[in-house]
């Protein structure tokens, strides 16, 4: 195979051609952090505030902590399994090894839709932010050219290499996070009544505990996408170290950012305004309320950077998931190609680009992001089952793990319980979308089981050098 | 300035997509499918380094 591959390129000596063209192992924990936090941090700048409209300020805080527990469980489970299943595709590759092809196909689709829809939302927001900036100078411009420009630049970056992509993501994510810290210091938290007005603005739960439950749906915004760190598994130099380190530090970063965001915004703006349907960027508006033009500019840049970083990470992750499914023939194998020079899944990157563009240009933000959240939640529901299967088939000590999460099976049980509660919360507000999404995945599963599965090479599915699982 | 920037956004976007499509076609014509599809799912380096685990 090696020699055959090497001699198939016209006009090139065999020695100049790599025998296997695979993804490059060039990433470290910093890039894993940049990927996970980069995708998620935009959720601190927008989206989470709709939970305030459902459950009030305190309801959103409870939601922030409860969903924070959900995602901590996600991060713990992912860190253990991904540091052991070191393959692109993240949870898709995990499902393939622990459960089976149909589950893996569904999980792969969950991820592609989660990240592609999130990418579409991000670039739409980025374009609209530029439009807002022009509007502040009394100039009316369309947002679409800036949305497309953002997509073009990020596609180019992703196409030309993962190291540059995630290095850029690290810089802009760190700057966006820094802008939240600057705002926190700028509102003088050490002098609570000078700028922050919690004592006047915070009220009791406006819609009771049912409102708090309904706000869980939007609590997901604080953390949606942290599980995307797993997609880097095949490109990190040391999966056993980099993935748990990057994922868990990313989760800590997000918990800090979420708490600061709630504290600052709910201390500056009334809950009715924060939870208003037309409120796009609460952190930016909080900065404007302070009256400081410096803080306003910094938070505008932070919001824009967070949207760009999120879109950048989403292109990376959606392409890896699609690429992995193509490589395993769950989709046409054509998608499993790697660029010989840049070592990226270039066909998958380019294939998903027009899909993101169409959703960004023609579908309203709220609907696009709901599709993303629903697919993400389905993915989280798979994780406890995945964890139980993984520990049962390969108990601790039977294979070497990069990381062993403590207190098993408590995180898996907590995760499953919180996923069910969040599904109920989504059903309260978006029942039609939830049922439509379920129908889509059922139809896709039927297509896979009765048509596509015949092309899958069953013997190649299990790629990890592990002993036979217990009970088989 | 803003109208100029808006036009520039379209021009730069078109130029980037044109380059991407050009490179995409070039790579697909220059390299065979056996090379482009030669990637294999990563072997866990934890095991590759230590050699402690038996292959299944």
Interface residues (C-beta under 8 A of the other chain):
Chain A: X1 X4 X5 X6 X8 X9 X10 X17 X18 X19 X20 X21 X22 X23 X25 X83 X84 X85 X86 X87 X88 X93 X134 X137 X139 X141 X142 X145 X146 X148 X149 X151 X152 X153 X155 X156 X159 X233 X234 X238 X239 X240 X324 X327 X328 X333 X334 X336 X337 X338 X339 X340 X341 X346 X347 X350 X399 X400 X402 X462 X463 X464 X465 X466 X467 X468
Chain B: X2 X3 X5 X6 X7 X9 X10 X12 X13 X16 X17 X19 X20 X21 X23 X24 X27 X30 X31 X32 X33 X34 X35 X36 X37 X38 X39 X40 X41 X42 X43 X44 X45 X46 X47 X50 X52 X53 X54 X55 X56
